[in-house]
Amino acid sequence: MRHPSGRAPRAGRSASLVATAAALLALTTACGQEKGDQSPNGQNVGNEAPAKADGYGAGDGYGADDGAVEGGAAKAKAAGQLAVWDSKKLGKVVTDSEGFTLYRFDKDTAQPPKSNCDAACLKAWPAVAADGAKAAPGVDASLLGEVTTTDGTKQLTIDGWPMYRFAKDAKPGDAKGQGVGGTWYAAAPDGKKASAAPAEKAPEEAAPEETAPADPAGLSTRKDPKLGEIVVDKNGMTVYRFTKDSAWPIKSNCVGACAEKWPAVAPVDKSDAVGIKKKGYMTYDRPDGGKQQTIDCWPLYTFAGDKKAGDTNGQGVGGTWYAVSPDGKAIGAPK
């Protein structure tokens, strides 16, 4: 009911102002107005480490019950020049410079890379040291990375998966660790589980590929040898930030010809983003009418000059374009 003067009652106007202020405060909080790198929202928030698996006693899947080496953990040997062994049983298997089979552990994680093989485990499964590692011929070198184990070793990773040898493999070509505990498997050159090509079957009987992911995450991270942990899209393409954009208010200054060279990352549901900071993870309505995903309120892009997964050709272009860290920072941008 209107006031006799024609103006709305004071109580209604006050309530409206309070609601508007509350909505503005919520958005400001989501975009993180702390002091930090390049922006008012650069709080350094790391990914939460996955919980360590319980047990690891005899019979818990790392082979100690199979008569593995006694005493301390075996010293990690350098990977050196990696090679590929074509096994009739296992398919293509990656080996170190001495020809020994490399393995991956199902209780580890690749996104983010983390070894869950503790000191007792490392007696049977020595970590492969990343020092001097070179990709096998024909294999993408950007898949190689490293992670630090519980004993401080810089361990080789392939597509994020930590690599190990098996103490009971006595000579090149041995693969005695295959399937141990239902958690250890020979590694393929791309970091997946080695798998021989299945015999031909009728389409309705064909078994699903064991190691292929059901659906790659819309956004995830990978360990780049030079840049560290960076954000990638579902195709493995590097994701970038533009330093001429702003996070508060959210604004993209890449439109027109710029947007053709630096395509905006389309919205990705939070449930389909792995290892990414969720604070300030929201969709932005672009000035050209499209919608764009943000991390920590910063608009995200890919680069037309990147031709394949693992490329980082957009890094540092024009002194304004930089790969994005999982918490939304521009990696390598001047401070």
DOKE-84439 format. One record per residue: x, y, z of N, C-alpha, C in turn; residue number from 1; residue in one letter. Coordinates in steps of 0.2 Angstrom, whole numbers. Example, Ala and Ser with C-alpha at 12.3 -4.5 7.8 and 13.67 -1.06 7.14 Angstrom:
REM DOKE-84439
n.c1_n.c2_n.c3_ca.c1_ca.c2_ca.c3_c.c1_c.c2_c.c3_k_r
66_-28_39_62_-22_39_66_-16_39_1_A
64_-11_35_68_-5_36_64_0_39_2_S
//
This chain:
REM DOKE-84439
n.c1_n.c2_n.c3_ca.c1_ca.c2_ca.c3_c.c1_c.c2_c.c3_k_r
4_-6_0_0_0_0_4_6_0_1_M
3_11_-5_7_17_-5_6_22_0_2_R
11_26_2_10_31_6_6_37_3_3_H
2_41_7_-3_46_4_2_51_0_4_P
8_52_1_12_56_-3_14_53_-9_5_S
13_47_-11_15_44_-17_21_40_-17_6_G
25_41_-11_31_37_-10_31_30_-7_7_R
35_26_-8_35_19_-5_36_20_3_8_A
33_16_7_35_16_14_42_15_15_9_P
45_19_20_52_18_22_55_11_23_10_R
50_7_27_52_0_29_54_-4_22_11_A
50_-3_17_51_-7_11_57_-5_8_12_G
58_1_7_65_4_4_71_1_8_13_R
70_1_14_76_-1_19_78_-8_17_14_S
72_-12_17_73_-20_16_76_-21_9_15_A
74_-17_4_77_-18_-2_84_-16_-2_16_S
86_-11_1_93_-9_1_98_-14_5_17_L
95_-17_10_99_-22_14_100_-28_10_18_V
95_-30_6_95_-36_2_100_-35_-4_19_A
100_-29_-7_105_-27_-12_112_-28_-9_20_T
113_-25_-4_120_-24_0_122_-31_1_21_A
118_-36_4_120_-43_5_122_-46_-1_22_A
118_-46_-6_120_-49_-13_127_-47_-15_23_A
128_-40_-15_135_-38_-17_140_-40_-13_24_L
139_-40_-6_144_-43_-1_146_-50_-3_25_L
141_-54_-4_142_-61_-6_146_-62_-12_26_A
145_-58_-17_149_-59_-23_156_-57_-22_27_L
157_-51_-18_163_-49_-17_167_-54_-13_28_T
164_-57_-8_167_-63_-4_169_-68_-9_29_T
165_-70_-13_166_-76_-18_172_-75_-22_30_A
173_-68_-24_179_-67_-28_185_-66_-24_31_C
185_-66_-18_191_-66_-14_195_-60_-14_32_G
193_-55_-10_197_-48_-10_202_-48_-5_33_Q
207_-53_-6_213_-53_-2_219_-50_-6_34_E
224_-48_-3_230_-45_-6_233_-51_-9_35_K
236_-50_-15_240_-56_-19_243_-54_-25_36_G
245_-59_-29_248_-58_-35_244_-55_-41_37_D
245_-49_-43_242_-46_-49_235_-44_-48_38_Q
232_-46_-42_225_-44_-41_223_-44_-34_39_S
217_-42_-32_215_-41_-25_212_-48_-23_40_P
214_-53_-27_211_-60_-24_216_-65_-25_41_N
222_-64_-24_227_-69_-25_229_-73_-19_42_G
224_-75_-15_226_-79_-9_228_-86_-12_43_Q
234_-88_-9_237_-95_-11_234_-100_-7_44_N
229_-104_-11_225_-109_-8_227_-116_-11_45_V
231_-120_-8_233_-126_-11_228_-131_-12_46_G
229_-137_-16_224_-142_-16_224_-146_-10_47_N
219_-149_-8_219_-153_-2_222_-160_-4_48_E
227_-162_0_230_-169_-2_225_-174_0_49_A
225_-180_-5_220_-185_-3_222_-189_3_50_P
217_-192_6_219_-195_13_223_-202_11_51_A
228_-203_15_232_-209_14_228_-215_15_52_K
229_-220_11_226_-226_11_228_-230_18_53_A
223_-233_21_224_-237_27_228_-243_26_54_D
232_-245_31_235_-252_31_242_-252_28_55_G
242_-255_22_249_-256_19_253_-261_22_56_Y
250_-265_26_253_-271_29_253_-277_24_57_G
256_-282_27_256_-288_22_250_-290_19_58_A
250_-291_13_244_-293_9_240_-287_7_59_G
242_-281_8_238_-275_7_239_-272_0_60_D
243_-276_-4_243_-274_-11_249_-271_-14_61_G
255_-271_-10_261_-269_-13_267_-274_-14_62_Y
265_-280_-12_270_-285_-13_275_-287_-8_63_G
274_-284_-2_279_-286_4_278_-293_6_64_A
272_-295_5_270_-302_7_273_-307_2_65_D
276_-305_-4_278_-310_-9_286_-311_-8_66_D
289_-309_-2_296_-310_-2_300_-304_-4_67_G
298_-298_-4_302_-293_-7_308_-291_-2_68_A
312_-287_-5_318_-285_-2_317_-283_6_69_V
321_-286_10_321_-284_17_325_-278_18_70_E
324_-275_24_328_-269_26_325_-262_24_71_G
329_-257_23_327_-251_20_325_-251_13_72_G
321_-245_11_319_-244_5_325_-244_0_73_A
324_-247_-6_330_-248_-11_331_-241_-14_74_A
337_-239_-15_338_-232_-18_336_-231_-25_75_K
332_-226_-26_329_-225_-32_334_-224_-37_76_A
333_-227_-43_338_-227_-49_335_-222_-54_77_K
340_-218_-57_337_-213_-62_334_-216_-68_78_A
329_-213_-70_325_-216_-76_330_-216_-82_79_A
333_-211_-84_337_-210_-90_333_-210_-96_80_G
336_-213_-101_332_-213_-108_327_-218_-107_81_Q
321_-216_-107_315_-221_-107_315_-225_-114_82_L
312_-231_-114_311_-235_-120_304_-238_-120_83_A
302_-241_-125_296_-245_-125_297_-252_-127_84_V
294_-256_-123_295_-264_-124_288_-266_-127_85_W
288_-269_-132_282_-272_-135_281_-279_-133_86_D
277_-280_-128_276_-286_-125_270_-290_-128_87_S
270_-296_-130_264_-300_-132_259_-300_-127_88_K
261_-301_-121_255_-302_-116_253_-295_-113_89_K
257_-290_-113_255_-284_-110_254_-278_-115_90_L
256_-279_-121_256_-273_-126_262_-269_-125_91_G
262_-262_-126_267_-258_-126_269_-256_-118_92_K
275_-257_-116_277_-256_-109_283_-251_-109_93_V
282_-246_-105_288_-241_-104_293_-244_-99_94_V
300_-244_-101_305_-246_-97_310_-240_-96_95_T
315_-241_-91_320_-236_-90_326_-238_-94_96_D
331_-234_-93_337_-234_-98_340_-241_-97_97_S
339_-245_-92_342_-252_-91_337_-257_-94_98_E
331_-255_-96_327_-260_-99_322_-263_-94_99_G
322_-261_-88_317_-263_-83_310_-260_-83_100_F
306_-265_-82_298_-263_-83_297_-257_-77_101_T
293_-252_-79_291_-247_-75_283_-249_-73_102_L
281_-247_-67_275_-249_-65_271_-243_-62_103_Y
264_-243_-61_260_-238_-58_256_-241_-53_104_R
254_-237_-48_250_-240_-42_243_-237_-42_105_F
238_-241_-41_231_-239_-41_230_-234_-36_106_D
233_-235_-30_232_-231_-24_235_-224_-25_107_K
239_-223_-30_242_-216_-31_236_-212_-35_108_D
238_-205_-35_234_-201_-39_238_-198_-45_109_T
235_-196_-50_238_-192_-56_236_-185_-56_110_A
230_-184_-53_227_-177_-53_225_-175_-46_111_Q
229_-172_-42_236_-170_-43_240_-176_-42_112_P
247_-176_-45_251_-181_-44_253_-182_-37_113_P
252_-189_-34_254_-190_-27_256_-197_-27_114_K
261_-199_-23_263_-206_-22_260_-208_-15_115_S
257_-213_-15_254_-216_-8_258_-222_-6_116_N
264_-223_-9_268_-229_-7_273_-226_-2_117_C
272_-229_4_276_-226_10_283_-230_10_118_D
286_-229_16_293_-232_17_293_-239_16_119_A
288_-243_19_288_-250_19_287_-252_12_120_A
282_-249_8_280_-250_1_286_-250_-3_121_C
290_-244_-2_296_-243_-6_302_-248_-6_122_L
301_-253_-1_306_-258_-1_305_-263_-7_123_K
298_-264_-8_297_-268_-14_296_-265_-20_124_A
294_-258_-20_293_-255_-26_297_-248_-26_125_W
304_-249_-28_308_-243_-28_305_-237_-32_126_P
305_-231_-30_303_-226_-34_308_-225_-40_127_A
306_-223_-46_311_-221_-51_312_-214_-51_128_V
319_-212_-50_321_-205_-50_320_-201_-56_129_A
317_-195_-56_316_-191_-62_322_-188_-65_130_A
328_-188_-61_334_-185_-64_336_-188_-71_131_D
337_-184_-76_339_-186_-82_334_-189_-86_132_G
328_-190_-84_323_-194_-88_322_-190_-95_133_A
322_-195_-100_320_-192_-107_315_-197_-110_134_K
310_-194_-113_304_-197_-116_307_-202_-121_135_A
303_-208_-122_305_-213_-127_303_-210_-134_136_A
307_-212_-139_306_-210_-145_299_-210_-147_137_P
296_-205_-150_289_-205_-152_284_-203_-147_138_G
286_-202_-141_282_-201_-135_282_-194_-133_139_V
276_-191_-132_276_-183_-130_280_-182_-124_140_D
285_-178_-124_290_-177_-118_286_-173_-113_141_A
281_-169_-115_277_-165_-110_273_-170_-105_142_S
273_-176_-106_269_-181_-101_274_-182_-95_143_L
280_-181_-96_285_-182_-90_285_-177_-85_144_L
285_-178_-79_285_-174_-73_288_-177_-67_145_G
287_-174_-62_290_-177_-55_286_-175_-50_146_E
286_-179_-44_283_-178_-38_288_-181_-32_147_V
287_-178_-27_291_-179_-21_288_-185_-17_148_T
292_-190_-16_289_-196_-12_290_-195_-4_149_T
288_-199_0_288_-198_7_296_-198_10_150_T
300_-201_6_307_-201_8_311_-195_5_151_D
308_-191_1_311_-185_-2_313_-186_-9_152_G
313_-192_-12_315_-193_-19_311_-189_-24_153_T
314_-186_-29_310_-183_-34_309_-189_-39_154_K
303_-191_-39_300_-197_-43_298_-195_-49_155_Q
299_-199_-54_297_-198_-61_289_-199_-61_156_L
286_-195_-65_278_-196_-66_278_-196_-74_157_T
273_-200_-76_271_-200_-83_263_-199_-83_158_I
262_-193_-86_255_-190_-86_252_-190_-79_159_D
256_-188_-75_254_-187_-68_255_-194_-63_160_G
256_-200_-66_256_-206_-62_264_-207_-60_161_W
265_-208_-54_272_-209_-51_274_-216_-54_162_P
280_-217_-55_283_-223_-58_288_-227_-53_163_M
287_-233_-54_291_-238_-49_294_-243_-53_164_Y
300_-246_-50_302_-253_-52_300_-258_-47_165_R
300_-264_-49_298_-270_-44_305_-273_-42_166_F
306_-274_-35_312_-277_-33_313_-284_-35_167_A
308_-288_-37_309_-295_-39_310_-296_-47_168_K
310_-290_-50_312_-291_-57_319_-291_-58_169_D
322_-297_-60_329_-298_-59_333_-296_-66_170_A
329_-295_-71_333_-293_-78_328_-290_-82_171_K
331_-286_-87_326_-283_-92_321_-287_-95_172_P
315_-285_-96_310_-289_-99_306_-293_-94_173_G
308_-293_-87_304_-296_-82_298_-291_-81_174_D
292_-294_-79_286_-290_-77_283_-294_-72_175_A
287_-296_-66_284_-300_-61_279_-296_-57_176_K
279_-289_-57_275_-285_-53_268_-284_-56_177_G
267_-287_-62_260_-286_-66_255_-289_-62_178_Q
250_-285_-59_244_-287_-56_245_-288_-49_179_G
251_-287_-46_252_-289_-39_247_-285_-34_180_V
243_-289_-30_239_-286_-25_233_-283_-29_181_G
232_-284_-35_226_-280_-39_227_-273_-39_182_G
233_-270_-38_234_-263_-38_240_-261_-42_183_T
245_-265_-44_251_-264_-47_251_-266_-54_184_W
252_-262_-59_252_-263_-66_258_-260_-70_185_Y
260_-264_-75_265_-261_-79_262_-255_-83_186_A
266_-250_-84_264_-244_-87_265_-243_-94_187_A
260_-240_-98_261_-239_-105_265_-233_-106_188_A
268_-231_-112_272_-225_-113_268_-219_-111_189_P
261_-219_-111_257_-213_-110_255_-212_-102_190_D
257_-217_-98_256_-217_-91_250_-221_-89_191_G
246_-224_-94_240_-228_-93_243_-235_-91_192_K
238_-239_-89_240_-246_-88_242_-250_-95_193_K
247_-253_-95_249_-257_-102_243_-262_-103_194_A
241_-263_-109_236_-267_-111_237_-269_-118_195_S
237_-276_-119_238_-279_-126_231_-278_-129_196_A
232_-277_-136_226_-276_-140_221_-283_-139_197_A
215_-282_-138_211_-288_-137_209_-291_-144_198_P
208_-298_-143_206_-301_-149_200_-298_-152_199_A
199_-299_-159_193_-296_-162_187_-300_-159_200_E
182_-296_-158_175_-299_-156_170_-295_-159_201_K
164_-298_-159_158_-295_-162_157_-289_-158_202_A
154_-283_-161_153_-277_-158_150_-277_-151_203_P
144_-282_-151_140_-282_-145_144_-286_-140_204_E
150_-289_-141_153_-293_-136_160_-289_-134_205_E
162_-284_-138_168_-281_-137_168_-278_-130_206_A
174_-279_-126_175_-277_-119_177_-270_-119_207_A
174_-266_-115_176_-259_-114_184_-258_-113_208_P
187_-253_-116_194_-252_-114_195_-251_-107_209_E
200_-255_-104_201_-255_-97_203_-248_-94_210_E
208_-245_-98_211_-239_-95_208_-232_-98_211_T
204_-232_-102_201_-226_-105_196_-223_-100_212_A
197_-217_-98_192_-213_-94_185_-213_-97_213_P
180_-213_-93_173_-213_-96_172_-206_-99_214_A
174_-201_-96_173_-194_-98_179_-190_-95_215_D
183_-187_-99_188_-183_-96_185_-177_-92_216_P
188_-175_-87_186_-169_-83_186_-163_-88_217_A
180_-159_-87_180_-153_-91_186_-148_-90_218_G
188_-148_-83_194_-144_-82_198_-148_-76_219_L
204_-149_-77_208_-152_-72_215_-149_-73_220_S
220_-153_-70_227_-150_-70_232_-155_-72_221_T
238_-153_-74_243_-157_-76_250_-154_-74_222_R
255_-158_-73_261_-155_-71_266_-154_-77_223_K
267_-147_-78_271_-146_-84_278_-145_-82_224_D
283_-148_-86_290_-148_-83_293_-141_-82_225_P
290_-136_-85_293_-129_-84_289_-125_-80_226_K
282_-125_-80_278_-121_-77_275_-123_-71_227_L
276_-130_-69_273_-133_-63_265_-135_-65_228_G
261_-135_-59_254_-137_-60_250_-132_-64_229_E
247_-134_-69_243_-129_-73_236_-132_-75_230_I
232_-128_-77_225_-130_-78_224_-131_-85_231_V
221_-137_-87_220_-139_-94_212_-141_-95_232_V
210_-140_-101_203_-142_-102_202_-149_-104_233_D
196_-152_-106_195_-159_-106_199_-162_-112_234_K
202_-158_-116_206_-161_-122_213_-160_-120_235_N
215_-158_-114_222_-157_-112_225_-151_-114_236_G
221_-146_-117_224_-140_-119_225_-135_-114_237_M
231_-132_-114_232_-127_-108_227_-121_-108_238_T
226_-119_-102_221_-114_-101_225_-108_-98_239_V
223_-102_-101_227_-95_-100_222_-90_-97_240_Y
226_-85_-94_223_-79_-91_226_-73_-95_241_R
222_-67_-96_224_-61_-99_225_-56_-94_242_F
231_-53_-93_232_-48_-87_228_-42_-88_243_T
226_-40_-94_222_-34_-95_214_-35_-93_244_K
212_-41_-92_206_-43_-89_206_-40_-81_245_D
200_-41_-78_199_-39_-71_195_-45_-68_246_S
196_-46_-62_192_-51_-58_187_-47_-54_247_A
187_-41_-52_182_-38_-48_182_-30_-51_248_W
177_-28_-54_172_-33_-57_174_-38_-62_249_P
171_-43_-63_173_-48_-68_173_-45_-75_250_I
178_-45_-79_178_-42_-85_183_-44_-90_251_K
181_-46_-96_185_-49_-101_186_-43_-106_252_S
193_-42_-107_195_-36_-112_197_-40_-119_253_N
196_-46_-120_198_-50_-126_191_-51_-130_254_C
190_-47_-135_184_-48_-139_186_-47_-146_255_V
181_-48_-151_183_-47_-158_188_-52_-160_256_G
193_-49_-164_199_-53_-167_203_-57_-161_257_A
203_-53_-155_207_-56_-150_203_-63_-148_258_C
197_-63_-147_193_-69_-145_194_-74_-150_259_A
195_-73_-156_196_-78_-161_203_-82_-160_260_E
208_-78_-158_215_-80_-157_215_-84_-150_261_K
211_-81_-145_211_-84_-138_203_-85_-136_262_W
201_-91_-139_194_-93_-137_192_-94_-130_263_P
187_-91_-128_184_-91_-121_183_-98_-119_264_A
185_-100_-113_183_-107_-110_175_-107_-109_265_V
172_-112_-112_164_-112_-110_163_-114_-103_266_A
157_-113_-100_156_-115_-93_157_-122_-92_267_P
160_-124_-86_161_-131_-84_158_-131_-77_268_V
153_-136_-76_150_-137_-70_156_-139_-65_269_D
155_-137_-58_159_-138_-53_161_-145_-52_270_K
156_-150_-53_157_-157_-52_161_-160_-58_271_S
163_-156_-63_167_-158_-69_173_-154_-69_272_D
175_-151_-63_182_-148_-62_186_-151_-57_273_A
191_-154_-58_195_-158_-54_202_-154_-52_274_V
203_-154_-45_209_-150_-43_209_-143_-44_275_G
203_-140_-45_203_-133_-46_200_-129_-40_276_I
202_-123_-39_200_-119_-33_192_-117_-35_277_K
188_-119_-30_181_-118_-31_178_-111_-29_278_K
182_-107_-25_180_-101_-23_181_-96_-29_279_K
176_-92_-30_176_-88_-36_175_-92_-43_280_G
173_-98_-42_172_-102_-48_165_-101_-51_281_Y
165_-97_-56_158_-95_-58_158_-93_-66_282_M
152_-92_-68_151_-90_-76_151_-83_-77_283_T
154_-81_-82_154_-73_-84_150_-72_-90_284_Y
146_-67_-90_142_-65_-97_147_-61_-101_285_D
149_-63_-106_154_-59_-110_151_-53_-114_286_R
154_-48_-115_151_-42_-119_149_-44_-126_287_P
152_-50_-129_150_-52_-136_144_-57_-135_288_D
141_-58_-129_135_-62_-129_136_-69_-126_289_G
142_-71_-127_143_-78_-124_144_-79_-117_290_G
145_-85_-115_146_-86_-107_153_-89_-107_291_K
157_-87_-101_164_-89_-100_165_-92_-93_292_Q
169_-97_-93_171_-99_-86_176_-95_-83_293_Q
176_-94_-76_181_-91_-72_184_-95_-67_294_T
190_-94_-65_193_-97_-59_195_-91_-54_295_I
193_-91_-48_194_-85_-44_192_-79_-47_296_D
186_-79_-51_183_-74_-55_187_-71_-61_297_C
193_-74_-62_197_-72_-68_194_-76_-74_298_W
193_-73_-80_190_-76_-86_196_-81_-89_299_P
194_-86_-92_199_-91_-94_198_-92_-102_300_L
204_-94_-105_204_-94_-112_209_-100_-114_301_Y
208_-103_-120_213_-107_-123_217_-103_-129_302_T
222_-106_-132_226_-102_-137_225_-106_-144_303_F
224_-102_-149_223_-105_-156_230_-108_-158_304_A
235_-105_-155_242_-107_-157_244_-113_-154_305_G
241_-116_-149_242_-123_-146_239_-128_-151_306_D
243_-132_-154_240_-137_-158_239_-144_-155_307_K
242_-145_-150_240_-152_-147_241_-151_-139_308_K
238_-157_-136_238_-157_-128_246_-156_-126_309_A
247_-152_-121_254_-151_-119_257_-145_-121_310_G
255_-142_-127_258_-136_-129_256_-130_-125_311_D
261_-126_-124_261_-120_-120_263_-114_-124_312_T
262_-114_-130_264_-108_-135_261_-102_-133_313_N
256_-101_-129_253_-95_-127_257_-92_-121_314_G
261_-95_-118_264_-93_-112_268_-87_-113_315_Q
267_-81_-110_270_-75_-110_269_-71_-116_316_G
265_-73_-121_263_-69_-127_261_-62_-125_317_V
265_-57_-129_264_-50_-128_265_-48_-121_318_G
268_-52_-116_268_-50_-109_262_-49_-106_319_G
257_-52_-108_250_-52_-105_246_-58_-105_320_T
249_-63_-108_245_-70_-108_249_-75_-104_321_W
246_-78_-99_250_-83_-95_245_-89_-93_322_Y
249_-95_-93_245_-101_-90_242_-100_-83_323_A
237_-104_-82_233_-103_-75_235_-108_-70_324_V
236_-106_-64_237_-111_-59_230_-113_-56_325_S
230_-119_-52_224_-121_-50_220_-116_-46_326_P
223_-111_-43_220_-106_-39_219_-100_-43_327_D
220_-100_-49_218_-94_-53_223_-89_-55_328_G
229_-91_-52_235_-86_-53_238_-86_-60_329_K
241_-81_-63_244_-81_-69_251_-83_-68_330_A
253_-89_-70_260_-92_-69_265_-88_-73_331_I
270_-85_-69_275_-82_-72_274_-74_-74_332_G
268_-72_-72_267_-65_-74_271_-60_-69_333_A
274_-55_-72_277_-50_-68_273_-48_-62_334_P
276_-47_-56_273_-45_-50_273_-37_-49_335_K
//
